[in-house]
Amino acid sequence: DKRDGHYLGPAYDAVPLKIDPKAPLDFAKPQRPISMERQKSVFDLVNKLNQMRSKVFPNDDKLEARIQSYELAYRMQSSVPNLLDLDQEPDHVRNMYGMDQDVTSPFGKQLLAARRMVEKGVRFIQIMHGDGAAGAWDAHSGLKKNHEKLSAQVDKPIAGLLKDLKQRGLLNETIVVFATEFGRTPGSQSNDGRDHHPYGFSVWMAGGGIQGGLTHGATDELGFHAIEHPHYVTDVHATLLHQLGLDAHRMEVPGHKRLEEDFGHVIKEILA
């Protein structure tokens, strides 16, 4: 599950949001006509019961995660609707993300919401693109038409995000990663499509101490295999952790044994 905290534990499971200030998340929507004061008193009672239960089962990660999720839901009822109200942004900022154009507006809203989250101290944000009605990057057929359409949807919003973060002095302390789990084969599939290809593809990064204007590594002339400075995903993980001040070889969650044998290596060549 892409929302699961996995090794870090259930307390770090992701919280999926909709870019809608009126209904960003079902469990964070206040119930009417209960007042916030009444709701707080109910929450305080539930919290006391939860704490009593956690003393009986002190090492139950799932129970602790459930308690934290209730606390998060309560806090989100007041903060998230305001955070996702993009109408608070001036027109020139909204337009910078392409929100004045039908093609770029949906993804632009996601990235503008992400910038607002960064400003409020949200530490990790994942944005999905190319799923469902927008089409999919996984083009086993119709790749040219498909990828041209999807590229047009993301190009301006991405440029707007990087420009906005830089103007606000946030880019140096924010790492932006645009990635996928695999590339596409250089040879065709079904005449006008491409198959999955994990042997040579690209990831781009910006900000957070990553050098700008740099290309690191290369494939062979056919684009089939990475032959110059090839890296695995573990190297990307190690590099991101390094920029966060963490050592991938030493990072460990108490009580959770790490199973992987390759912790990766920092890609020093791309660091500023």
C-alpha positions as CSV (number, residue, x, y, z in Angstrom):
1,D,0.0,0.0,0.0
2,K,1.5,3.4,-1.1
3,R,0.0,5.0,2.0
4,D,1.5,2.5,4.5
5,G,4.3,3.6,6.8
6,H,5.8,0.1,6.5
7,Y,9.1,0.0,8.3
8,L,8.5,3.3,10.1
9,G,5.3,1.9,11.7
10,P,1.6,2.7,11.3
11,A,2.0,6.0,13.1
12,Y,3.6,7.2,9.9
13,D,0.9,6.1,7.5
14,A,0.0,8.8,5.0
15,V,-3.1,10.9,5.2
16,P,-4.7,11.3,1.7
17,L,-6.3,14.7,1.1
18,K,-8.6,16.1,-1.5
19,I,-7.9,19.7,-2.7
20,D,-11.3,20.8,-1.4
21,P,-11.5,23.1,1.6
22,K,-15.1,22.1,2.2
23,A,-14.4,18.3,2.3
24,P,-10.6,17.7,2.3
25,L,-11.0,14.4,4.2
26,D,-14.1,12.6,5.4
27,F,-12.9,11.8,8.9
28,A,-11.8,15.5,9.4
29,K,-15.1,17.0,8.5
30,P,-16.8,18.4,11.7
31,Q,-20.3,17.0,12.3
32,R,-23.1,19.5,12.6
33,P,-24.9,20.8,14.6
34,I,-22.3,19.8,17.3
35,S,-20.3,22.8,18.4
36,M,-16.6,22.7,18.5
37,E,-16.7,23.1,22.3
38,R,-18.9,20.0,22.6
39,Q,-16.8,18.1,20.1
40,K,-13.6,19.0,22.1
41,S,-15.2,17.7,25.3
42,V,-16.1,14.4,23.5
43,F,-12.6,14.2,22.1
44,D,-11.0,14.8,25.5
45,L,-13.1,11.9,27.0
46,V,-12.1,9.6,24.1
47,N,-8.5,10.6,24.6
48,K,-8.5,9.7,28.3
49,L,-10.0,6.3,27.5
50,N,-7.4,5.8,24.8
51,Q,-4.6,6.6,27.2
52,M,-6.0,4.2,29.7
53,R,-6.1,1.5,27.1
54,S,-2.5,2.2,25.9
55,K,-1.2,1.6,29.5
56,V,-2.7,-1.9,29.3
57,F,-1.0,-2.5,25.9
58,P,2.0,-0.2,26.0
59,N,3.8,-1.8,23.0
60,D,0.9,-2.0,20.6
61,D,1.9,0.0,17.5
62,K,-1.5,-0.3,15.9
63,L,-3.3,1.0,19.0
64,E,-0.9,3.9,19.3
65,A,-1.3,4.7,15.7
66,R,-5.1,4.7,16.0
67,I,-4.9,7.1,19.0
68,Q,-2.6,9.4,17.0
69,S,-5.0,9.3,14.1
70,Y,-7.9,10.5,16.2
71,E,-5.7,13.3,17.6
72,L,-4.7,14.2,14.0
73,A,-8.3,14.2,12.8
74,Y,-9.3,16.6,15.5
75,R,-6.5,19.0,14.7
76,M,-7.2,18.8,11.0
77,Q,-10.8,19.9,11.4
78,S,-9.8,23.5,11.9
79,S,-6.4,23.7,10.1
80,V,-6.9,21.7,6.9
81,P,-9.9,23.6,5.4
82,N,-8.0,26.9,5.8
83,L,-4.8,25.3,4.5
84,L,-6.5,24.1,1.3
85,D,-8.4,27.2,0.6
86,L,-6.5,28.3,-2.5
87,D,-8.7,31.3,-3.0
88,Q,-6.6,33.0,-0.4
89,E,-3.8,33.1,-2.9
90,P,-3.5,36.2,-5.2
91,D,-4.3,35.7,-8.9
92,H,-0.7,36.1,-10.1
93,V,0.4,33.2,-7.8
94,R,-2.5,31.0,-9.0
95,N,-1.7,31.8,-12.6
96,M,2.0,30.9,-12.0
97,Y,0.8,27.4,-11.3
98,G,-1.4,27.3,-14.4
99,M,-4.7,27.5,-12.5
100,D,-6.0,29.9,-15.1
101,Q,-5.9,27.2,-17.8
102,D,-8.0,24.0,-17.9
103,V,-5.1,21.8,-18.9
104,T,-2.8,22.7,-16.0
105,S,-5.3,23.7,-13.3
106,P,-5.8,20.3,-11.7
107,F,-2.1,19.6,-11.1
108,G,-1.5,23.3,-10.4
109,K,-3.9,23.1,-7.5
110,Q,-2.1,20.1,-6.1
111,L,1.3,21.8,-6.2
112,L,0.0,25.1,-4.8
113,A,-1.6,23.2,-1.9
114,A,1.8,21.5,-1.4
115,R,3.6,24.8,-1.2
116,R,1.1,26.0,1.4
117,M,1.7,22.8,3.4
118,V,5.5,23.4,3.2
119,E,5.0,26.9,4.6
120,K,3.0,25.4,7.5
121,G,5.7,22.9,8.4
122,V,4.4,19.7,6.7
123,R,7.6,17.6,6.3
124,F,6.6,15.1,3.7
125,I,4.2,15.5,0.8
126,Q,3.5,13.0,-2.0
127,I,1.6,14.0,-5.1
128,M,0.3,11.5,-7.6
129,H,-0.2,12.4,-11.3
130,G,-1.4,10.4,-14.3
131,D,-3.9,8.2,-12.7
132,G,-7.6,7.8,-13.5
133,A,-9.3,10.4,-15.7
134,A,-6.0,12.3,-16.3
135,G,-4.6,9.3,-18.2
136,A,-1.6,7.2,-17.1
137,W,2.1,7.4,-17.8
138,D,2.1,3.6,-18.0
139,A,1.5,3.8,-21.7
140,H,1.5,0.3,-23.2
141,S,-0.2,1.9,-26.2
142,G,-0.7,5.4,-27.6
143,L,2.5,6.6,-25.9
144,K,3.2,9.7,-28.0
145,K,-0.4,11.1,-27.6
146,N,-0.6,10.0,-24.0
147,H,2.7,11.5,-22.8
148,E,2.3,14.7,-24.8
149,K,-1.0,15.3,-23.0
150,L,0.4,14.4,-19.5
151,S,3.5,16.5,-20.0
152,A,1.4,19.5,-20.9
153,Q,-0.5,19.1,-17.6
154,V,2.6,19.1,-15.4
155,D,5.1,21.4,-17.1
156,K,3.9,24.8,-16.1
157,P,2.8,23.9,-12.6
158,I,6.2,22.3,-11.8
159,A,8.0,25.5,-13.1
160,G,5.6,27.5,-10.9
161,L,6.3,25.5,-7.8
162,L,10.1,25.8,-8.1
163,K,9.9,29.5,-8.8
164,D,7.5,30.1,-5.9
165,L,9.6,28.1,-3.5
166,K,12.7,30.0,-4.5
167,Q,11.0,33.4,-4.3
168,R,9.8,32.6,-0.7
169,G,13.3,31.3,0.4
170,L,11.9,27.8,0.8
171,L,13.7,26.0,-2.0
172,N,17.0,25.6,-0.2
173,E,15.3,23.7,2.6
174,T,12.9,21.8,0.5
175,I,13.8,18.8,-1.8
176,V,11.5,18.4,-4.8
177,V,11.7,14.9,-6.4
178,F,9.9,13.9,-9.6
179,A,10.2,10.2,-10.0
180,T,8.6,6.9,-11.1
181,E,9.3,3.3,-10.3
182,F,10.5,2.5,-13.8
183,G,10.9,3.9,-17.3
184,R,9.7,2.8,-20.8
185,T,11.4,0.4,-23.2
186,P,13.2,2.0,-26.1
187,G,11.5,-0.6,-28.4
188,S,7.8,-0.4,-29.2
189,Q,5.0,-2.5,-27.8
190,S,1.7,-2.8,-29.6
191,N,3.0,-0.6,-32.4
192,D,2.7,2.7,-30.5
193,G,3.3,1.8,-26.9
194,R,6.2,1.0,-24.6
195,D,6.6,-1.7,-21.9
196,H,8.0,-1.4,-18.4
197,H,11.7,-0.7,-18.3
198,P,13.7,-0.7,-15.0
199,Y,17.2,-0.9,-16.6
200,G,17.7,2.8,-17.5
201,F,15.5,5.7,-16.6
202,S,15.7,9.1,-15.0
203,V,14.7,10.9,-11.8
204,W,15.1,14.7,-11.3
205,M,15.5,16.6,-8.1
206,A,15.7,20.3,-7.1
207,G,16.4,22.3,-4.0
208,G,17.5,21.1,-0.6
209,G,21.2,21.3,-1.5
210,I,20.9,19.5,-4.8
211,Q,23.0,21.0,-7.7
212,G,20.9,22.7,-10.4
213,G,21.6,22.4,-14.1
214,L,23.4,19.1,-13.7
215,T,22.9,15.8,-15.5
216,H,24.4,12.8,-13.8
217,G,24.8,9.4,-15.5
218,A,23.8,8.2,-19.0
219,T,22.4,5.2,-20.8
220,D,23.8,3.4,-23.9
221,E,23.0,4.8,-27.3
222,L,19.7,2.9,-27.4
223,G,18.5,4.0,-24.0
224,F,18.4,0.5,-22.9
225,H,20.8,0.2,-20.0
226,A,22.3,2.7,-17.6
227,I,26.0,2.5,-18.3
228,E,27.5,5.7,-16.8
229,H,27.1,6.3,-13.1
230,P,24.2,3.8,-12.7
231,H,22.3,4.0,-9.4
232,Y,19.6,2.0,-7.6
233,V,16.7,3.4,-5.7
234,T,18.6,2.7,-2.5
235,D,21.2,5.3,-3.6
236,V,18.4,7.9,-4.0
237,H,17.0,7.0,-0.6
238,A,20.5,7.3,1.0
239,T,21.0,10.7,-0.7
240,L,17.7,12.1,0.4
241,L,18.3,10.9,4.0
242,H,21.8,12.5,3.9
243,Q,20.3,15.8,3.0
244,L,17.9,15.4,5.9
245,G,20.9,14.8,8.2
246,L,20.4,11.1,8.5
247,D,22.7,8.2,7.8
248,A,21.0,5.4,5.8
249,H,23.4,2.8,7.3
250,R,22.6,3.8,10.9
251,M,19.0,4.8,10.8
252,E,16.9,2.3,12.7
253,V,13.5,2.3,14.3
254,P,13.6,0.7,17.8
255,G,12.1,-2.7,17.7
256,H,11.9,-2.9,13.9
257,K,14.6,-5.0,12.3
258,R,15.7,-3.8,8.8
259,L,15.6,-6.6,6.3
260,E,17.4,-5.0,3.3
261,E,21.0,-5.7,2.7
262,D,21.8,-2.7,0.5
263,F,21.4,0.5,2.3
264,G,22.6,2.5,-0.7
265,H,25.3,5.2,-1.1
266,V,25.0,8.9,-1.1
267,I,25.3,10.3,-4.7
268,K,27.8,13.0,-3.8
269,E,28.3,14.2,-7.4
270,I,24.8,15.8,-7.4
271,L,25.2,17.7,-4.1
272,A,25.8,21.4,-4.1
